[in-house]
């Protein structure tokens, strides 16, 4: 089973930072994110994950879970020196960056960390106001993203494995004949290459992706090693898993080398009563203004005239192909839930699965999903920091380990080796055939 940790310093429960036992005074500081990463490594997790938003709007709206007070690349670079084995997943947008820049950033992270870096590919749904442009249409963003990733993969492959020769007699540290221009000319990019950074210890950084729209699924099935998914219901998750893996195989990729990880928020305690009390404490930490703003932000509708016990009238919902897939989930939930119940649901997990239970029950359910081919593991959304996080690491993870479903020690030299995500030679040969004059190593 693969386990990663969505590291948001506020806690994944939107207002958990207001819980009396939170570490809110440390948010934004290295000390907090360092302890989070080290706690995950002590629990032997596969990786930690930092999302990104290139806009301050989440802070204005009180959507603290989505606020990016830690820039991913800089933060992961800092964490390299405080961790040894755990994978480091960072987010960068294909809409507001250039392929050469992203390729350099993650290649350097990968080399400096001895093969632990991963890039979470996003097209961005906001932040355009900070780059002096309109947000392009979704189809254009994904078309650009597809070419962007192709260029990045070529750049990561532009050094042969044996390019560094350290030849003192000839005064050559690198054999430049083993460095390759990619000479990419496409609709969106013209990139000559190669990189000036050596080849990754794990061939290339791990690729992560999370889109569930048709365009997102097309990109994910084409390139992703890890796939984050919003799948709160078992039977839907099984169907998503099956169809996704079938699409991966149809593209000539090995589906066993692609891991699907739905999000889960475990709210736990040593007894059921303790778990429920903790869940109630987090619920009581919710700020009404923030919670209303969350609903209005996700749904794009005004609910200021509605009481807590009201339901949102369905005529206020407008279908818009530009909206993320989660919008449909919330729209359907709003048919059954009051404003207050919807507030609690969105504040907790934004559509992800929530379990309020003892550690053994949570572990048993996670195993049921894993064995039922609903997933290959989970992305852990910690309800609060540090208490909610520590409860999961101290109580739930040991239950998985005792049942033989999760490692007790790291094995392998890189993120890919430790998580079974090794790049296959056929994949490298297909890539090289698109830009090299020969297909050698």
C-alpha angles and dihedrals in degrees: 000000000000118000127186131175123229099217111210111154093211090059121253091264096085099233098030089114086073092057108115092239097049126114094232093144089064098050110127094022127111092234093068100044089043092055091046092054093044092049089053091050092050087055088051095239118172095236150339119236130209117194122201142215119183091206135077091215094104089062092050091050095046089244091139096164088066097045114114105214089152115061103220105224096044092043094049090048088055092048093054090079093050099047134050113187112013121104118249116216118189132178127232128169124237090205100059101031140059123243096237092055095049092044090053094046097052095037088056093046089050095050094044092048094046093247105324104117129113133179120220104209116217133166093206127237097209143011096082089123088069092055099048097248145096117259105261120232116277095248091054092047092053093044088054091045092054092054091040093057091045090055092046092051091051091050091050088053095047094100120064117231091251098041094117108078102160090210109180095180094059094032092239123136092176131028101235091201086068091056115082134205109224095203092199116186115176143144093279107020144040110193126166103184155153112170120240090224123089123252118281119265086232095044091254137353116278113266118225129186137172112182117128099182115104090262091046092050091050091054094042096050089049102050117001125112093183123032123197114206141184101224113144097165123070100220093046089048091053091052092046090049093049097047094043093052091046090054090048091053092046088060092056095257126129107252091202088065092057117079122203113206120183117197120255132182110206111197103187148162138173089269133027089247091054091049092050092047090052091049089051091050090054091046090051089053091064115115111221093218093050092046094052090047090052092055093045091047095050096041100033093226137116116247098165091115095053127095122227091255095049126099120228110256109246093226088071091068116091122193111234122173090211092064119101118254092253089069089071091052092053092045090055092045090052089063090066106026133072120235090261094048090048089050090055092046095050094041090053105048115340092240098322122125117277124199122190102188148104118291094255093053092048092048092048091052093048089051091048090055091046095049091041090058094243090125147350092233138311145276103229114225103196113215094217143355124272103350100044090044094049092049090057094046095043099040114019102037093052089054090056091046094050090052091051097246099112135041124261093196135024117254124191135036103259141033090259094050094045093049100037094248100126116160110247120229093234089059091053092048092051090051094048092050088065096059115007125084087223133025099229126134 
